[in-house]
């Protein structure tokens, strides 16, 4: 498989196997830099380890579908991802706020020849593959698709072309992200569809609900150990 190194540009030799691509936004799980809203209930090291479990579960589950390509858009050390996910293509997110990085990754994907582009994070390790497939299918006759998160953001965004204005004037990491994104879609006169919402893991309460939904997977078992009172 292709790894594209520490660059914000996919290589000119990028192989587009499918018409669709799933971009997975991922961070290197460093203590104090990921899952910070889970502290102090979890220590920074526990939160980072939980993120690593969530990252692996997300990539493992969503890369099983052969109807779309998968690219990890990473932040951190290239080697961390190359060593753990040699089967995946890699591209560095680069600098800037989330909107700037999303615009950069969508532009690269469209320029490489993918006709439908969806992006997810790693905060919803149990996001059903059926929901991802539904998002790609929706882009057959819509410009944009969203899977809302229950905290006012979204767990998936997808587009059938490059629409940079959608990611502008957004208060990222706030409860207004979804509302503002919908306003941008309307102002850009784009045909969009909202799919059924899903919950991401952004605080201890949502982590507890995740554990109740899927108590037997690795991510949930580790979370249970962290949440267990001494």
C-alpha positions in Angstrom: 0.0 0.0 0.0 1.0 3.6 -0.4 2.2 5.8 2.4 2.6 9.4 1.4 5.1 10.7 4.0 5.1 13.8 6.0 3.4 16.1 3.5 0.1 17.9 3.2 -0.1 16.8 -0.4 -1.0 13.3 -1.7 1.6 12.0 -4.0 1.1 12.3 -7.8 1.1 8.5 -7.9 -1.9 8.2 -5.7 -4.0 5.2 -6.7 -7.7 5.9 -6.7 -9.2 2.5 -6.5 -12.8 3.6 -5.8 -14.9 6.6 -6.6 -15.3 7.3 -2.8 -12.7 8.0 -0.1 -13.0 8.1 3.7 -10.7 10.6 5.4 -10.0 9.7 9.0 -8.8 12.7 11.0 -6.4 11.4 13.7 -4.0 12.7 16.2 -0.9 11.0 17.7 -2.2 10.0 21.2 0.0 12.1 23.4 -0.9 12.7 27.1 -2.4 16.2 27.6 -3.1 16.6 23.9 -6.1 14.2 23.3 -9.3 13.5 25.1 -8.6 16.4 27.5 -12.3 16.7 28.5 -12.1 13.2 30.1 -9.7 14.5 32.7 -9.5 14.6 35.7 -11.8 11.5 35.8 -9.1 9.9 33.7 -5.4 10.8 34.0 -3.8 12.3 30.9 -2.0 9.0 30.2 -5.3 7.1 30.5 -7.0 9.5 28.2 -4.3 9.1 25.6 -4.4 5.3 25.8 -8.2 5.4 25.5 -7.7 7.6 22.4 -5.3 5.0 20.9 -7.9 2.3 21.5 -10.6 4.4 19.8 -8.3 5.2 16.9 -7.5 1.6 16.2 -11.1 0.5 16.5 -12.2 3.3 14.1 -9.7 2.4 11.5 -10.1 -1.3 11.8 -13.9 -1.2 11.5 -14.2 1.4 8.8 -11.4 0.1 6.6 -13.1 -3.3 6.2 -15.5 -1.9 3.5 -13.9 -2.3 0.1 -16.4 0.1 -1.6 -14.3 3.2 -0.6 -10.6 4.0 -0.1 -9.3 5.0 3.3 -6.8 7.8 4.0 -5.5 8.7 7.5 -5.2 12.5 7.8 -2.8 12.6 10.7 -1.4 15.1 13.2 1.8 14.1 14.9 4.8 11.9 13.9 4.5 10.2 10.5 6.3 7.1 11.8 3.7 6.5 14.6 1.0 6.0 12.0 3.1 4.3 9.4 4.3 1.6 11.8 0.8 0.9 13.2 -1.3 1.3 10.0 0.9 0.2 7.1 -2.2 -0.8 5.2 -3.4 2.8 5.1 -2.5 5.8 3.0 -1.2 8.7 5.1 -1.4 12.5 4.6 -0.4 15.1 7.2 -3.2 17.5 8.1 -0.8 20.5 8.2 -1.2 23.7 10.2 -4.3 25.8 10.9 -7.6 25.5 12.7 -9.9 22.6 11.9 -11.7 24.5 9.1 -8.4 25.2 7.4 -7.3 21.6 7.7 -10.6 20.2 6.5 -10.5 22.5 3.4 -6.9 21.3 2.7 -7.8 17.6 2.9 -11.0 17.9 0.9 -9.2 19.8 -1.8 -6.4 17.2 -2.0 -8.9 14.4 -2.3 -10.9 16.0 -5.0 -7.8 16.9 -6.9 -6.6 13.3 -6.8 -9.8 12.2 -8.5 -12.1 10.9 -5.8 -15.7 11.9 -6.6 -17.2 11.5 -3.2 -15.3 12.4 0.0 -16.4 11.8 3.6 -14.4 12.7 6.7 -14.8 11.2 10.2 -12.8 11.7 13.4 -11.9 9.0 16.0 -14.4 10.1 18.7 -17.1 7.7 17.5 -15.4 4.3 17.4 -18.8 2.6 17.1 -20.1 4.6 14.1 -21.8 1.9 12.0 -20.3 1.2 8.6 -23.9 1.2 7.3 -24.1 4.9 8.2 -20.9 5.6 6.3 -22.2 3.7 3.3 -25.4 5.7 3.5 -23.4 8.9 3.5 -21.6 8.0 0.3 -24.9 6.9 -1.4 -26.4 10.2 -0.4 -23.7 12.1 -2.3 -24.9 10.5 -5.5 -27.6 13.2 -5.7 -26.6 15.7 -3.0 -23.7 18.1 -2.7 -23.2 17.6 1.0 -24.1 15.2 3.8 -23.8 15.3 7.5 -24.1 12.9 10.4 -24.9 15.1 13.4 -23.4 14.5 16.8 -25.6 14.8 19.8 -23.4 17.5 21.3 -24.1 20.1 18.5 -21.3 19.1 16.1 -21.1 16.3 13.6 -19.4 12.9 13.4 -19.2 12.8 9.6 -19.2 15.3 6.8 -19.1 14.5 3.1 -19.1 16.3 -0.2 -19.3 15.5 -3.9 -17.0 18.4 -4.8 -14.7 21.0 -3.2 -16.8 23.5 -1.2 -14.4 25.4 0.9 -16.9 28.0 2.1 -18.7 25.4 4.1 -15.8 25.3 6.6 -15.5 29.0 7.1 -17.0 31.2 9.9 -17.4 28.2 12.2 -16.9 28.3 15.9 -15.0 25.0 16.1 -15.3 22.9 19.3 -18.5 24.6 20.3 -22.1 23.5 20.4 -22.8 25.8 17.4 -20.8 23.9 14.9 -23.8 22.0 13.3 -26.1 25.0 13.3 -23.4 27.2 11.7 -22.5 24.5 9.2 -26.1 24.3 8.1 -26.2 28.0 7.7 -23.2 27.9 5.5 -24.7 25.1 3.4 -27.9 27.2 2.9 -26.0 30.4 2.1 -23.9 28.4 -0.5 -27.1 27.1 -2.0 -25.9 23.5 -1.7 -28.1 20.5 -1.7 -27.5 18.7 1.6 -29.0 16.0 3.7 -28.8 15.3 7.4 -28.6 11.6 8.3 -29.6 10.1 11.7 -27.4 11.4 14.5 -24.7 9.5 16.4 -23.0 10.1 19.7 -19.3 10.7 20.0 -17.1 10.3 23.1 -16.4 13.8 24.3 -16.8 13.6 28.1 -17.1 11.0 30.9 -20.9 10.7 30.6 -20.8 9.9 26.9 -17.9 7.5 27.6 -20.1 5.7 30.2 -22.9 5.4 27.6 -20.5 4.0 25.1 -19.4 1.4 27.6 -23.0 0.4 28.1 -23.6 0.0 24.4 -20.5 -2.1 23.6 -19.1 -3.5 26.9 -17.0 -6.2 25.4 -14.8 -4.5 22.9 -11.2 -3.5 23.7 -11.9 0.2 23.9 -14.8 -0.3 26.3 -13.0 -2.7 28.5 -10.1 -0.3 28.9 -12.6 2.5 29.7 -14.2 0.3 32.3 -10.9 -0.2 34.1 -10.2 3.5 34.0 -13.7 4.4 35.3 -13.7 1.8 38.1 -13.3 3.4 41.5 -10.3 2.3 43.5 
